[in-house]
Amino acid sequence: MHALRQPITAVVIIFWFSFWLLNGLDKFFARQDIGLLRWWGNHRVEKFTMYFDRLSLDPAFIQATLIFAGVVEFAAAAFFVVAGVRLVQGKPGVAYRTDLAITVSIVVFLGFTIFDVVVGDRAELLEHSTYIGVLLMSFLAVSAESFFQHLRDLDSKSAINRHFPPKAQ
């Protein structure tokens, strides 16, 4: 299995995909009974009611804002799905796709941090800033693994010999 050749990348992809998927679902199912379980999650309607009150915005837009945020989080998860599929299939470009997914995630969190500053929620600002730091560490881990995988491939005795100049027979 190709994913076993890049275990750090696989863990990064699985973690961030799960994070975005569950966080996106939380925007839709928070504090609801969804059949098999009761989804407790974060009560975002309550928080956003406070935010919209501070900004003097119509509370009728709270649900639309949460749906938009959930869709953005699902889109971020989709970038990790693309990277994960390439990893499982053993196709080239896994590190690039993972880096792209991490970049999209950082952009999403930057948007969240701007919103946190505007509404004055310093606890959420700290949380979202911490996630940006963890994403940067994820980027470094994937890059390091990709670099060392490349070095291992250069040293392999496989039919594809990437040494240049070619060794004399």
DSSP file (Angstrom, degrees, kcal/mol; ACC not computed):
  #  RESIDUE AA STRUCTURE BP1 BP2  ACC     N-H-->O    O-->H-N    N-H-->O    O-->H-N    TCO  KAPPA ALPHA  PHI   PSI    X-CA   Y-CA   Z-CA
    1    1 A M    >         0   0    0      0, 0.0     3,-0.9     0, 0.0     4,-0.4   0.000 360.0 360.0 360.0 132.7    0.0    0.0    0.0
    2    2 A H  G >>  +     0   0    0     86,-0.6     3,-1.3     1,-0.2     4,-0.5   0.790 360.0  66.5 -68.4 -29.4    1.4    3.4   -1.1
    3    3 A A  G >4 S+     0   0    0      1,-0.3     3,-0.8     2,-0.2     7,-0.3   0.787  92.8  62.5 -64.6 -25.9    0.2    5.2    2.0
    4    4 A L  G <4 S+     0   0    0     -3,-0.9    -1,-0.3     1,-0.2    -2,-0.2   0.717  93.8  62.2 -73.5 -18.9    2.6    3.2    4.2
    5    5 A R  G <4 S+     0   0    0     -3,-1.3    -1,-0.2    -4,-0.4    -2,-0.2   0.724 115.4  32.2 -75.0 -20.1    5.5    4.7    2.3
    6    6 A Q  S <X S+     0   0    0     -3,-0.8     4,-2.2    -4,-0.5    -1,-0.3  -0.575  70.5 159.4-133.5  69.5    4.5    8.1    3.5
    7    7 A P  H  > S+     0   0    0      0, 0.0     4,-2.3     0, 0.0     5,-0.2   0.849  74.1  52.9 -67.0 -34.2    3.0    7.6    7.0
    8    8 A I  H  > S+     0   0    0      2,-0.2     4,-2.5     1,-0.2     5,-0.2   0.936 111.2  46.9 -66.6 -44.5    3.4   11.1    8.2
    9    9 A T  H  > S+     0   0    0      1,-0.2     4,-2.7     2,-0.2    -1,-0.2   0.907 111.2  52.8 -61.7 -41.4    1.7   12.5    5.2
   10   10 A A  H  X S+     0   0    0     -4,-2.2     4,-2.6    -7,-0.3    -2,-0.2   0.914 110.3  47.1 -61.0 -43.4   -1.1   10.0    5.6
   11   11 A V  H  X S+     0   0    0     -4,-2.3     4,-2.9     2,-0.2     5,-0.2   0.915 112.0  50.4 -65.6 -42.5   -1.6   11.0    9.2
   12   12 A V  H  X S+     0   0    0     -4,-2.5     4,-2.5     2,-0.2     5,-0.3   0.931 112.9  46.6 -60.4 -46.0   -1.7   14.7    8.3
   13   13 A I  H  X S+     0   0    0     -4,-2.7     4,-2.3     1,-0.2     5,-0.2   0.939 115.0  45.4 -63.0 -47.8   -4.2   14.1    5.6
   14   14 A I  H  X S+     0   0    0     -4,-2.6     4,-2.4    -5,-0.2     5,-0.2   0.916 114.3  49.1 -63.4 -43.7   -6.5   11.9    7.8
   15   15 A F  H  X S+     0   0    0     -4,-2.9     4,-2.6    -5,-0.2    -2,-0.2   0.963 115.8  40.3 -61.2 -53.4   -6.3   14.3   10.7
   16   16 A W  H  X S+     0   0    0     -4,-2.5     4,-2.4    -5,-0.2     5,-0.2   0.839 114.3  52.9 -71.6 -31.7   -7.1   17.5    8.8
   17   17 A F  H  X S+     0   0    0     -4,-2.3     4,-2.7    -5,-0.3     5,-0.2   0.953 113.1  44.7 -62.3 -48.2   -9.8   15.8    6.7
   18   18 A S  H  X S+     0   0    0     -4,-2.4     4,-2.6    -5,-0.2     5,-0.3   0.903 112.3  52.9 -62.0 -41.6  -11.5   14.6    9.8
   19   19 A F  H  X S+     0   0    0     -4,-2.6     4,-2.5    -5,-0.2     5,-0.2   0.955 113.8  40.8 -57.9 -52.9  -11.1   18.0   11.5
   20   20 A W  H  X S+     0   0    0     -4,-2.4     4,-2.4     2,-0.2     5,-0.2   0.888 115.5  50.9 -67.9 -39.0  -12.7   19.9    8.6
   21   21 A L  H  X S+     0   0    0     -4,-2.7     4,-2.4    -5,-0.2    -1,-0.2   0.959 115.7  40.5 -62.8 -50.3  -15.4   17.3    8.1
   22   22 A L  H  X S+     0   0    0     -4,-2.6     4,-1.8    -5,-0.2    -2,-0.2   0.881 115.7  50.8 -68.0 -37.8  -16.5   17.2   11.7
   23   23 A N  H  X S+     0   0    0     -4,-2.5     4,-0.8    -5,-0.3    -1,-0.2   0.886 111.6  48.6 -66.9 -37.7  -16.1   21.0   12.2
   24   24 A G  H >X S+     0   0    0     -4,-2.4     3,-0.8    -5,-0.2     4,-0.6   0.915 110.3  50.7 -66.2 -42.8  -18.3   21.5    9.1
   25   25 A L  H >X S+     0   0    0     -4,-2.4     4,-2.7     1,-0.2     3,-1.0   0.837 101.3  64.2 -62.3 -32.0  -20.9   19.1   10.3
   26   26 A D  H 3X S+     0   0    0     -4,-1.8     4,-1.3     1,-0.3    -1,-0.2   0.809  94.4  59.7 -62.5 -29.2  -20.9   20.9   13.6
   27   27 A K  H << S+     0   0    0     -3,-0.8    -1,-0.3    -4,-0.8    -2,-0.2   0.785 116.2  33.1 -68.0 -25.5  -22.2   24.0   11.9
   28   28 A F  H << S+     0   0    0     -3,-1.0    -2,-0.2    -4,-0.6    -1,-0.2   0.779 127.9  32.1 -99.4 -32.9  -25.3   22.0   10.8
   29   29 A F  H >< S+     0   0    0     -4,-2.7     3,-1.5     3,-0.1    10,-0.3   0.403  73.6 142.3-112.1   2.6  -25.9   19.5   13.6
   30   30 A A  T 3< S+     0   0    0     -4,-1.3    10,-0.2     1,-0.3    11,-0.2  -0.178  80.9   0.7 -54.5 132.3  -24.9   21.3   16.8
   31   31 A R  T 3  S+     0   0    0      8,-1.3     2,-0.3     9,-0.6    -1,-0.3   0.814 106.8 123.4  60.8  35.4  -27.1   20.5   19.7
   32   32 A Q  E <   -A   39   0A   0     -3,-1.5     7,-2.8     7,-1.2     2,-0.7  -0.923  66.1-123.2-125.6 151.5  -29.3   18.2   17.7
   33   33 A D  E     -A   38   0A   0     -2,-0.3     5,-0.2     5,-0.2    -3,-0.0  -0.843  27.1-177.2 -88.2 116.7  -30.4   14.6   18.0
   34   34 A I        -     0   0    0      3,-2.5     2,-1.1    -2,-0.7     4,-0.1   0.061  48.6-100.5-107.7  25.4  -29.3   13.0   14.7
   35   35 A G  S    S+     0   0    0      2,-0.2     3,-0.1     1,-0.2    -1,-0.1  -0.628 114.5  45.6  99.9 -77.2  -30.7    9.5   15.3
   36   36 A L  S    S-     0   0    0     -2,-1.1     2,-0.3     1,-0.1    -1,-0.2   0.804 127.4  -4.3 -72.3 -29.0  -27.8    7.4   16.4
   37   37 A L  S    S-     0   0    0     -5,-0.0    -3,-2.5     2,-0.0     2,-0.6  -0.957  72.4-100.9-154.5 168.6  -26.5   10.1   18.8
   38   38 A R  E     -A   33   0A   0     -2,-0.3     2,-0.8    -5,-0.2    -5,-0.2  -0.904  34.2-140.8 -99.3 121.1  -27.0   13.5   20.1
   39   39 A W  E     +A   32   0A   0     -7,-2.8    -8,-1.3    -2,-0.6    -7,-1.2  -0.720  24.2 176.8 -84.5 110.0  -24.5   15.9   18.5
   40   40 A W        +     0   0    0     -2,-0.8    -9,-0.6   -10,-0.2    -1,-0.2   0.969  23.6 141.5 -82.5 -56.6  -23.4   18.2   21.3
   41   41 A G        -     0   0    0    -11,-0.2     2,-0.4     2,-0.1   -18,-0.0   0.172  64.0 -41.2  49.0-168.2  -20.8   20.3   19.5
   42   42 A N        -     0   0    0      1,-0.0     2,-1.9   -12,-0.0     3,-0.2  -0.767  53.3-124.6 -94.1 135.8  -20.3   24.0   20.0
   43   43 A H     >  +     0   0    0     -2,-0.4     4,-1.4     1,-0.2     3,-0.2  -0.568  41.2 167.5 -82.7  83.3  -23.5   26.1   20.3
   44   44 A R  H  >  +     0   0    0     -2,-1.9     4,-3.4   -18,-0.2     5,-0.3   0.801  66.0  64.2 -71.7 -31.3  -22.5   28.5   17.5
   45   45 A V  H  > S+     0   0    0      1,-0.2     4,-2.0     2,-0.2    -1,-0.2   0.922 104.3  48.7 -59.4 -42.5  -26.0   30.1   17.2
   46   46 A E  H  > S+     0   0    0     -3,-0.2     4,-1.5     2,-0.2    -1,-0.2   0.932 114.5  44.9 -61.7 -46.7  -25.6   31.5   20.7
   47   47 A K  H  X S+     0   0    0     -4,-1.4     4,-2.4     1,-0.2    -2,-0.2   0.931 113.9  48.6 -63.5 -46.1  -22.1   32.8   19.9
   48   48 A F  H  X S+     0   0    0     -4,-3.4     4,-3.1     1,-0.2     5,-0.2   0.801 104.8  59.3 -69.3 -27.3  -23.1   34.3   16.6
   49   49 A T  H  X S+     0   0    0     -4,-2.0     4,-1.8    -5,-0.3    -1,-0.2   0.919 109.2  45.0 -62.3 -42.1  -26.1   36.0   18.2
   50   50 A M  H  X S+     0   0    0     -4,-1.5     4,-2.2     2,-0.2    -2,-0.2   0.917 114.3  48.9 -65.6 -43.5  -23.7   37.8   20.5
   51   51 A Y  H  X S+     0   0    0     -4,-2.4     4,-1.9     1,-0.2    -2,-0.2   0.933 112.3  47.2 -62.1 -46.8  -21.3   38.6   17.5
   52   52 A F  H  <>S+     0   0    0     -4,-3.1     5,-3.0     1,-0.2     4,-0.4   0.846 110.1  53.7 -66.2 -33.2  -24.1   40.0   15.4
   53   53 A D  H ><5S+     0   0    0     -4,-1.8     3,-0.9    -5,-0.2    -1,-0.2   0.916 108.6  49.5 -65.1 -43.2  -25.5   42.0   18.2
   54   54 A R  H 3<5S+     0   0    0     -4,-2.2    -2,-0.2     1,-0.2    -1,-0.2   0.869 115.7  43.3 -61.7 -36.7  -22.0   43.6   18.7
   55   55 A L  T 3<5S-     0   0    0     -4,-1.9    -1,-0.2    -5,-0.2    -2,-0.2   0.425 109.9-123.1 -90.2   1.2  -21.8   44.4   15.0
   56   56 A S  T < 5 +     0   0    0     -3,-0.9     2,-0.3    -4,-0.4    -3,-0.2   0.881  60.4 149.9  55.9  42.1  -25.4   45.6   14.9
   57   57 A L      < -     0   0    0     -5,-3.0    -1,-0.2    -6,-0.1    -2,-0.1  -0.722  57.1 -94.3-102.4 155.0  -26.3   43.0   12.2
   58   58 A D    >   -     0   0    0     -2,-0.3     3,-1.8     1,-0.2     4,-0.1  -0.523  26.6-142.2 -68.1 123.3  -29.6   41.4   11.6
   59   59 A P  G >  S+     0   0    0      0, 0.0     3,-1.5     0, 0.0     4,-0.4   0.612  91.9  82.0 -64.8  -9.9  -29.7   38.1   13.4
   60   60 A A  G 3  S+     0   0    0      1,-0.3     4,-0.4     2,-0.1     3,-0.3   0.733  86.5  57.8 -65.3 -20.1  -31.7   36.6   10.5
   61   61 A F  G <> S+     0   0    0     -3,-1.8     4,-2.3     1,-0.2    -1,-0.3   0.432  79.3  91.7 -90.2   0.5  -28.3   36.1    8.7
   62   62 A I  H <> S+     0   0    0     -3,-1.5     4,-2.4     1,-0.2     5,-0.2   0.947  87.1  46.2 -61.4 -50.1  -26.8   33.9   11.5
   63   63 A Q  H  > S+     0   0    0     -4,-0.4     4,-2.4    -3,-0.3    -1,-0.2   0.896 112.8  50.2 -62.3 -40.3  -27.9   30.6    9.9
   64   64 A A  H  > S+     0   0    0     -4,-0.4     4,-2.4     2,-0.2    -1,-0.2   0.886 110.3  51.0 -64.3 -38.5  -26.8   31.7    6.5
   65   65 A T  H  X S+     0   0    0     -4,-2.3     4,-2.4     2,-0.2    -2,-0.2   0.913 111.1  47.6 -64.9 -42.9  -23.4   32.6    7.9
   66   66 A L  H  X S+     0   0    0     -4,-2.4     4,-2.5     2,-0.2    -2,-0.2   0.888 111.3  50.5 -66.7 -38.8  -23.0   29.3    9.7
   67   67 A I  H  X S+     0   0    0     -4,-2.4     4,-2.5     2,-0.2    -2,-0.2   0.918 110.5  50.3 -64.1 -42.5  -24.0   27.4    6.5
   68   68 A F  H  X S+     0   0    0     -4,-2.4     4,-2.3     1,-0.2    -2,-0.2   0.932 111.3  48.2 -60.1 -46.1  -21.4   29.4    4.5
   69   69 A A  H  X S+     0   0    0     -4,-2.4     4,-2.1     1,-0.2    -2,-0.2   0.902 111.4  50.6 -62.2 -40.7  -18.8   28.6    7.1
   70   70 A G  H  X S+     0   0    0     -4,-2.5     4,-2.2     2,-0.2    -1,-0.2   0.901 110.1  49.1 -63.4 -41.4  -19.7   24.9    7.0
   71   71 A V  H  X S+     0   0    0     -4,-2.5     4,-2.2     2,-0.2    -2,-0.2   0.897 110.0  51.6 -65.8 -40.1  -19.5   24.8    3.2
   72   72 A V  H  X S+     0   0    0     -4,-2.3     4,-2.0     1,-0.2    -1,-0.2   0.903 110.4  49.4 -62.0 -40.8  -16.1   26.5    3.3
   73   73 A E  H  X S+     0   0    0     -4,-2.1     4,-2.0     2,-0.2    -2,-0.2   0.872 109.1  51.6 -68.3 -36.4  -14.9   23.9    5.9
   74   74 A F  H  X S+     0   0    0     -4,-2.2     4,-2.0     2,-0.2    -1,-0.2   0.882 108.3  52.8 -64.3 -37.9  -16.3   21.0    3.6
   75   75 A A  H  X S+     0   0    0     -4,-2.2     4,-1.4     2,-0.2    -2,-0.2   0.904 107.8  50.4 -63.8 -41.2  -14.3   22.6    0.7
   76   76 A A  H  X S+     0   0    0     -4,-2.0     4,-1.1     1,-0.2     3,-0.3   0.905 109.6  51.3 -62.5 -40.5  -11.1   22.5    2.9
   77   77 A A  H  X S+     0   0    0     -4,-2.0     4,-1.7     1,-0.2     3,-0.3   0.874 103.4  59.5 -62.1 -37.0  -11.8   18.9    3.7
   78   78 A A  H  X S+     0   0    0     -4,-2.0     4,-2.2     1,-0.2    -1,-0.2   0.856  98.5  57.6 -62.7 -35.4  -12.2   18.1   -0.1
   79   79 A F  H  X S+     0   0    0     -4,-1.4     4,-1.8    -3,-0.3    -1,-0.2   0.889 107.5  47.9 -62.0 -37.6   -8.7   19.3   -0.7
   80   80 A F  H  X S+     0   0    0     -4,-1.1     4,-2.6    -3,-0.3    -1,-0.2   0.833 107.1  56.7 -71.9 -31.5   -7.4   16.7    1.8
   81   81 A V  H  X S+     0   0    0     -4,-1.7     4,-2.7     2,-0.2     5,-0.2   0.935 106.3  50.1 -62.1 -45.2   -9.6   14.1    0.1
   82   82 A V  H  X S+     0   0    0     -4,-2.2     4,-2.0     1,-0.2    -2,-0.2   0.924 112.9  46.1 -59.4 -45.3   -7.8   14.8   -3.3
   83   83 A A  H  X S+     0   0    0     -4,-1.8     4,-2.1    14,-0.2    -1,-0.2   0.905 112.8  50.9 -63.9 -41.3   -4.4   14.5   -1.6
   84   84 A G  H  X S+     0   0    0     -4,-2.6     4,-2.6     2,-0.2    -2,-0.2   0.888 108.0  51.3 -65.1 -40.1   -5.5   11.3    0.2
   85   85 A V  H  X S+     0   0    0     -4,-2.7     4,-2.3     1,-0.2     6,-0.2   0.918 110.7  48.9 -63.4 -43.1   -6.8    9.7   -3.0
   86   86 A R  H  X>S+     0   0    0     -4,-2.0     5,-2.0    -5,-0.2     4,-0.8   0.889 111.4  50.7 -63.7 -37.8   -3.5   10.4   -4.8
   87   87 A L  H ><5S+     0   0    0     -4,-2.1     3,-0.6     2,-0.2    -2,-0.2   0.937 111.9  45.5 -65.2 -46.8   -1.6    9.0   -1.8
   88   88 A V  H 3<5S+     0   0    0     -4,-2.6   -86,-0.6     1,-0.2    -2,-0.2   0.875 114.6  48.5 -65.6 -37.4   -3.6    5.7   -1.8
   89   89 A Q  H 3<5S-     0   0    0     -4,-2.3    -1,-0.2    -5,-0.2    -2,-0.2   0.598 109.0-124.6 -79.1 -10.4   -3.3    5.4   -5.6
   90   90 A G  T <<5 +     0   0    0     -4,-0.8    -3,-0.2    -3,-0.6    -4,-0.1   0.741  55.8 154.1  74.1  22.8    0.5    6.0   -5.5
   91   91 A K      < -     0   0    0     -5,-2.0     3,-0.4    -6,-0.2    -1,-0.2  -0.506  47.0-104.5 -81.9 152.8    0.2    8.9   -7.9
   92   92 A P  S    S+     0   0    0      0, 0.0    -1,-0.1     0, 0.0    -5,-0.0  -0.302  95.5  53.7 -70.5 161.2    2.8   11.6   -8.0
   93   93 A G     >  +     0   0    0      3,-0.0     4,-2.6    -6,-0.0     5,-0.2   0.607  60.2 130.6  93.1  13.6    2.1   15.0   -6.5
   94   94 A V  H  > S+     0   0    0     -3,-0.4     4,-2.7     2,-0.2     5,-0.2   0.936  76.0  47.7 -64.4 -46.0    0.9   14.0   -3.1
   95   95 A A  H  > S+     0   0    0      1,-0.2     4,-2.8     2,-0.2    -1,-0.2   0.907 112.7  49.9 -62.8 -40.7    3.1   16.5   -1.3
   96   96 A Y  H  > S+     0   0    0      2,-0.2     4,-2.3     1,-0.2    -1,-0.2   0.941 112.8  45.8 -62.2 -47.3    2.0   19.2   -3.6
   97   97 A R  H  X S+     0   0    0     -4,-2.6     4,-2.2     2,-0.2   -14,-0.2   0.882 114.0  49.1 -64.6 -38.1   -1.7   18.4   -3.1
   98   98 A T  H  X S+     0   0    0     -4,-2.7     4,-2.5     2,-0.2    -1,-0.2   0.916 110.7  50.2 -67.1 -42.5   -1.2   18.2    0.6
   99   99 A D  H  X S+     0   0    0     -4,-2.8     4,-2.5    -5,-0.2    -2,-0.2   0.893 110.3  50.8 -61.1 -39.4    0.6   21.5    0.7
  100  100 A L  H  X S+     0   0    0     -4,-2.3     4,-2.5     2,-0.2    -2,-0.2   0.913 110.3  48.8 -63.8 -43.1   -2.2   23.0   -1.3
  101  101 A A  H  X S+     0   0    0     -4,-2.2     4,-2.1   -22,-0.2    -2,-0.2   0.891 111.8  49.4 -64.2 -39.7   -4.8   21.7    1.2
  102  102 A I  H  X S+     0   0    0     -4,-2.5     4,-2.4     2,-0.2    -2,-0.2   0.906 110.2  51.1 -65.8 -41.4   -2.7   23.0    4.1
  103  103 A T  H  X S+     0   0    0     -4,-2.5     4,-2.3     2,-0.2    -2,-0.2   0.922 109.7  49.4 -61.8 -44.7   -2.5   26.4    2.4
  104  104 A V  H  X S+     0   0    0     -4,-2.5     4,-2.3     1,-0.2    -1,-0.2   0.911 110.6  51.6 -59.6 -42.0   -6.3   26.5    1.9
  105  105 A S  H  X S+     0   0    0     -4,-2.1     4,-2.5     1,-0.2    -2,-0.2   0.901 108.6  50.1 -62.5 -41.8   -6.7   25.6    5.5
  106  106 A I  H  X S+     0   0    0     -4,-2.4     4,-2.4     2,-0.2    -1,-0.2   0.904 109.7  51.4 -63.8 -40.6   -4.4   28.4    6.6
  107  107 A V  H  X S+     0   0    0     -4,-2.3     4,-2.1     2,-0.2    -2,-0.2   0.914 109.5  50.3 -62.6 -42.2   -6.4   30.9    4.5
  108  108 A V  H  X S+     0   0    0     -4,-2.3     4,-2.2     1,-0.2    -2,-0.2   0.937 112.0  47.1 -60.6 -46.3   -9.7   29.7    6.1
  109  109 A F  H  X S+     0   0    0     -4,-2.5     4,-2.7     1,-0.2    -1,-0.2   0.850 107.5  56.5 -66.8 -32.5   -8.2   30.2    9.5
  110  110 A L  H  X S+     0   0    0     -4,-2.4     4,-2.3     2,-0.2    -1,-0.2   0.917 107.5  49.5 -62.3 -41.2   -6.9   33.6    8.6
  111  111 A G  H  X S+     0   0    0     -4,-2.1     4,-2.1     1,-0.2    -2,-0.2   0.917 111.1  49.3 -61.1 -42.8  -10.5   34.5    7.7
  112  112 A F  H  X S+     0   0    0     -4,-2.2     4,-2.4     1,-0.2    -2,-0.2   0.896 109.9  51.2 -63.4 -39.8  -11.6   33.2   11.0
  113  113 A T  H  X S+     0   0    0     -4,-2.7     4,-2.2     2,-0.2    -1,-0.2   0.884 107.8  52.2 -67.9 -36.6   -9.0   35.2   12.9
  114  114 A I  H  X S+     0   0    0     -4,-2.3     4,-2.3     2,-0.2    -1,-0.2   0.940 111.1  47.5 -62.0 -45.2   -9.9   38.4   11.1
  115  115 A F  H  X S+     0   0    0     -4,-2.1     4,-2.4     1,-0.2    -2,-0.2   0.904 109.5  54.3 -60.5 -41.2  -13.5   37.8   12.2
  116  116 A D  H  X>S+     0   0    0     -4,-2.4     5,-2.0     1,-0.2     4,-0.9   0.889 109.6  47.1 -60.9 -40.0  -12.4   37.1   15.7
  117  117 A V  H  <5S+     0   0    0     -4,-2.2     3,-0.4     3,-0.2    -1,-0.2   0.924 111.2  51.1 -66.9 -44.1  -10.5   40.4   15.9
  118  118 A V  H  <5S+     0   0    0     -4,-2.3    -2,-0.2     1,-0.2    -1,-0.2   0.899 117.1  38.6 -61.7 -41.7  -13.5   42.3   14.5
  119  119 A V  H  <5S-     0   0    0     -4,-2.4    -1,-0.2    -5,-0.2    -2,-0.2   0.529 110.5-120.9 -90.2  -4.9  -15.9   40.8   17.0
  120  120 A G  T  <5 +     0   0    0     -4,-0.9     2,-1.1    -3,-0.4    -3,-0.2   0.798  58.4 149.0  76.4  29.4  -13.4   40.9   19.9
  121  121 A D     >< +     0   0    0     -5,-2.0     4,-1.9    -6,-0.2    -1,-0.2  -0.755  15.7 174.1 -98.9  90.6  -13.4   37.2   20.8
  122  122 A R  H  > S+     0   0    0     -2,-1.1     4,-2.3     1,-0.2    -1,-0.2   0.794  74.7  57.9 -70.1 -28.9   -9.8   36.7   22.0
  123  123 A A  H  > S+     0   0    0      2,-0.2     4,-2.1     1,-0.2    -1,-0.2   0.935 110.1  43.5 -66.4 -45.3  -10.3   33.1   23.0
  124  124 A E  H  > S+     0   0    0      2,-0.2     4,-3.0     1,-0.2     5,-0.3   0.868 111.2  56.3 -66.1 -36.1  -11.3   32.1   19.5
  125  125 A L  H  X S+     0   0    0     -4,-1.9     4,-2.4     2,-0.2    -2,-0.2   0.928 108.7  46.3 -60.7 -45.5   -8.5   34.2   18.1
  126  126 A L  H  X S+     0   0    0     -4,-2.3     4,-2.1     2,-0.2    -2,-0.2   0.913 113.7  49.6 -62.8 -42.8   -6.0   32.3   20.2
  127  127 A E  H  X S+     0   0    0     -4,-2.1     4,-1.9     2,-0.2    -2,-0.2   0.946 113.6  43.9 -62.7 -49.2   -7.6   29.0   19.2
  128  128 A H  H  X S+     0   0    0     -4,-3.0     4,-1.7     1,-0.2    -1,-0.2   0.868 112.6  52.7 -66.9 -35.8   -7.5   29.8   15.5
  129  129 A S  H  X S+     0   0    0     -4,-2.4     4,-1.8    -5,-0.3    -1,-0.2   0.878 107.2  53.0 -65.3 -37.4   -4.0   31.2   15.7
  130  130 A T  H  X S+     0   0    0     -4,-2.1     4,-2.2     1,-0.2    -2,-0.2   0.899 105.8  53.6 -63.8 -40.7   -2.9   27.9   17.3
  131  131 A Y  H  X S+     0   0    0     -4,-1.9     4,-2.5     1,-0.2    -1,-0.2   0.879 105.0  54.3 -62.2 -36.9   -4.4   25.9   14.5
  132  132 A I  H  X S+     0   0    0     -4,-1.7     4,-2.2     2,-0.2    -1,-0.2   0.922 108.3  49.7 -62.2 -42.2   -2.4   28.0   12.0
  133  133 A G  H  X S+     0   0    0     -4,-1.8     4,-1.9     2,-0.2    -2,-0.2   0.899 110.7  49.1 -61.5 -41.4    0.7   27.1   13.9
  134  134 A V  H  X S+     0   0    0     -4,-2.2     4,-2.3     2,-0.2    -2,-0.2   0.878 109.3  52.7 -67.3 -37.3   -0.2   23.4   13.8
  135  135 A L  H  X S+     0   0    0     -4,-2.5     4,-2.4     2,-0.2    -2,-0.2   0.896 107.3  51.9 -63.9 -39.2   -0.9   23.6   10.1
  136  136 A L  H  X S+     0   0    0     -4,-2.2     4,-2.1     2,-0.2    -2,-0.2   0.892 110.1  48.7 -63.4 -38.5    2.6   25.1    9.6
  137  137 A M  H  X S+     0   0    0     -4,-1.9     4,-2.4     2,-0.2    -2,-0.2   0.875 109.3  53.0 -67.0 -37.2    4.1   22.2   11.5
  138  138 A S  H  X S+     0   0    0     -4,-2.3     4,-2.6     2,-0.2     5,-0.2   0.913 108.0  51.2 -62.3 -42.3    2.0   19.8    9.4
  139  139 A F  H  X S+     0   0    0     -4,-2.4     4,-2.6     1,-0.2    -2,-0.2   0.932 110.6  48.1 -59.8 -46.5    3.5   21.5    6.3
  140  140 A L  H  X S+     0   0    0     -4,-2.1     4,-2.6     1,-0.2    -2,-0.2   0.893 111.4  50.6 -62.9 -39.6    7.0   21.1    7.6
  141  141 A A  H  X S+     0   0    0     -4,-2.4     4,-2.4     2,-0.2    -2,-0.2   0.926 112.5  45.4 -64.9 -45.3    6.4   17.4    8.5
  142  142 A V  H  X S+     0   0    0     -4,-2.6     4,-2.5     2,-0.2    -2,-0.2   0.910 114.0  49.8 -64.7 -41.6    5.0   16.6    5.0
  143  143 A S  H  X S+     0   0    0     -4,-2.6     4,-2.4    -5,-0.2    -2,-0.2   0.919 111.6  47.9 -63.5 -43.9    7.9   18.5    3.4
  144  144 A A  H  X S+     0   0    0     -4,-2.6     4,-2.6     2,-0.2     5,-0.2   0.925 112.8  48.1 -63.9 -44.1   10.5   16.7    5.4
  145  145 A E  H  X S+     0   0    0     -4,-2.4     4,-2.3     1,-0.2    -2,-0.2   0.915 112.1  49.4 -63.8 -41.2    9.0   13.3    4.7
  146  146 A S  H  X S+     0   0    0     -4,-2.5     4,-2.1     2,-0.2    -1,-0.2   0.898 111.3  50.2 -63.2 -40.9    8.8   14.1    1.0
  147  147 A F  H  X S+     0   0    0     -4,-2.4     4,-1.9     2,-0.2    -2,-0.2   0.938 113.4  43.9 -63.2 -47.9   12.4   15.2    1.0
  148  148 A F  H  X S+     0   0    0     -4,-2.6     4,-2.3     1,-0.2    -1,-0.2   0.830 110.7  55.4 -70.6 -30.7   13.7   12.1    2.7
  149  149 A Q  H  X S+     0   0    0     -4,-2.3     4,-2.4    -5,-0.2    -1,-0.2   0.908 107.0  51.3 -63.8 -40.9   11.5    9.9    0.5
  150  150 A H  H  X S+     0   0    0     -4,-2.1     4,-1.9     1,-0.2    -2,-0.2   0.911 109.3  49.8 -61.8 -42.5   13.1   11.5   -2.5
  151  151 A L  H  X S+     0   0    0     -4,-1.9     4,-1.5     1,-0.2    -1,-0.2   0.902 109.8  50.8 -64.2 -40.0   16.6   10.7   -1.0
  152  152 A R  H  X S+     0   0    0     -4,-2.3     4,-0.6     1,-0.2    -2,-0.2   0.905 109.0  51.8 -63.0 -40.3   15.5    7.1   -0.4
  153  153 A D  H >< S+     0   0    0     -4,-2.4     3,-0.7     1,-0.2     9,-0.3   0.863 105.7  54.9 -65.1 -35.4   14.4    6.8   -4.0
  154  154 A L  H 3< S+     0   0    0     -4,-1.9    -1,-0.2     1,-0.2    -2,-0.2   0.859 111.2  45.4 -64.1 -34.4   17.7    8.1   -5.3
  155  155 A D  H 3< S+     0   0    0     -4,-1.5    -1,-0.2    -5,-0.1    -2,-0.2   0.506  89.4 113.5 -87.4  -4.4   19.5    5.4   -3.3
  156  156 A S    <<  -     0   0    0     -3,-0.7     6,-0.2    -4,-0.6    -3,-0.0  -0.297  64.4-140.3 -70.7 154.6   17.2    2.6   -4.4
  157  157 A K        +     0   0    0      4,-0.1    -1,-0.1     2,-0.0     4,-0.1   0.068  58.7 131.9 -97.6  21.6   18.5   -0.2   -6.7
  158  158 A S  S    S-     0   0    0      2,-0.3     0, 0.0    -5,-0.2     0, 0.0  -0.056  77.9 -95.2 -69.8 175.4   15.3   -0.2   -8.7
  159  159 A A  S    S+     0   0    0      1,-0.2     2,-1.1     2,-0.0    -1,-0.1   0.776 114.3  73.9 -63.4 -26.7   15.0   -0.2  -12.5
  160  160 A I        -     0   0    0      2,-0.0     2,-0.7    -7,-0.0    -2,-0.3  -0.765  69.5-175.1 -91.7  99.5   14.6    3.6  -12.3
  161  161 A N        -     0   0    0     -2,-1.1    -7,-0.1     1,-0.1    -4,-0.1  -0.856  10.2-176.5 -99.3 114.0   18.1    4.7  -11.5
  162  162 A R        +     0   0    0     -2,-0.7     2,-0.2    -9,-0.3    -1,-0.1   0.310  40.5 123.4 -94.2   8.3   18.1    8.5  -11.0
  163  163 A H        -     0   0    0     -9,-0.1     4,-0.1     4,-0.0    -2,-0.1  -0.494  57.1-127.8 -71.6 136.7   21.8    8.9  -10.4
  164  164 A F  S    S+     0   0    0     -2,-0.2    -2,-0.0     1,-0.1     3,-0.0  -1.000  88.7  32.5-132.7 134.5   23.5   11.3  -12.8
  165  165 A P  S    S-     0   0    0      0, 0.0    -1,-0.1     0, 0.0     3,-0.1   0.621 103.9-113.6 -72.4 158.6   25.8   10.8  -14.5
  166  166 A P        -     0   0    0      0, 0.0     2,-0.1     0, 0.0    -2,-0.1  -0.252  33.7-104.0 -60.7 145.9   25.0    7.1  -15.0
  167  167 A K        -     0   0    0     -4,-0.1     2,-0.2     1,-0.1    -4,-0.0  -0.461  37.7-109.3 -71.1 141.6   27.4    4.6  -13.5
  168  168 A A              0   0    0     -2,-0.1    -1,-0.1     1,-0.1     0, 0.0  -0.469 360.0 360.0 -72.0 142.1   29.8    3.0  -15.9
  169  169 A Q              0   0    0     -2,-0.2    -1,-0.1    -3,-0.0    -2,-0.0   0.446 360.0 360.0 -78.3 360.0   29.2   -0.7  -16.5
